[in-house]
Amino acid sequence: MISIKEIMNYLPHRYPFLLVDRVLETGEKSIVTIKNVTINEPFFQGHFPGEPIMPGVLIIEAMAQSWGILAMHDAPADKNNSDVRFLGIDKCRFRKPVVPGDQIRFELEGISKKRTIWKFSGKALVDGAVVAEAELMATM
């Protein structure tokens, strides 16, 4: 398990844009993380008043951050000061809204790696139900 303090060593993101609270598992080409969604998230003020829903783009960003943690966690020492850059999204689908009080579990699996470009698939789940899924690309 990787705590929030260690996550902050791997990612340059900080509040309010750090969207991963904990890493539960890492594998050679996989990672499982969580995000606790609370009503104090700044985006809920405007998305939407009276019916708060987490923006889908932030769910996808949390997937990308999760992969960034894995990439930096496994990076050779000479890449420790590198950043992981998000390159693209394919096959993105939103299945259910995410609301305050939910805990999102992100499950990501590597599909391929060519040089410094990774392609990976991700699912976001709340209470075991898929709320979003996508294929993403990133580089270091």
Secondary structure, 3 states (H helix, E strand, C coil): CECHHHHHHHCCCCCCCCCCCEEEEECCCEEEEEEECCCCCHHHHCCCCCCCCCCHHHHHHHHHHHHHHHHHHCCCHHHCCCCCEEEEEEEEEECCCCCCCCEEEEEEEEEEEECCEEEEEEEEEECCEEEEEEEEEEEC
